[in-house]
Amino acid sequence: MKEEQAIDIIKNEIKCVQSTNCLREECPNCDLVMQTNEILEALNMAIEALQKRIPMKMPGTYTNYKCAVCGRRIRSGKGSSSYKSRDYYCQKCGQMIDWGAE
């Protein structure tokens, strides 16, 4: 499922529930009757996207940090190779990084 499809499914679900107290199969106003598995897939995609917006501490020390989600190397802004160049999001999976009191 593509992101745009998931957004459309969720928006249609919200609209239908708000306007008609939708009961799925019995809803006369629902022009987009979705299967439960499609709705669950769309909601899981939304949850995954929202979780990436919650800053996460990355395991590692000094210049050797890795993304806790996908394992990609994260630039800490320390050392010669990434001096003053710090990642605030993982460049592979998009997870937001919490540098805390670094």
HELIX and SHEET records of a PDB file:
HELIX    1   1 GLU A    3  THR A   20  1                                  18    
HELIX    2   2 ARG A   24  GLU A   26  5                                   3    
HELIX    3   3 THR A   36  LYS A   52  1                                  17    
SHEET    1   A 3 GLY A  60  THR A  61  0                                        
SHEET    2   A 3 ASN A  64  LYS A  66 -1                                        
SHEET    3   A 3 ARG A  73  ILE A  74 -1                                        
END                                                                             
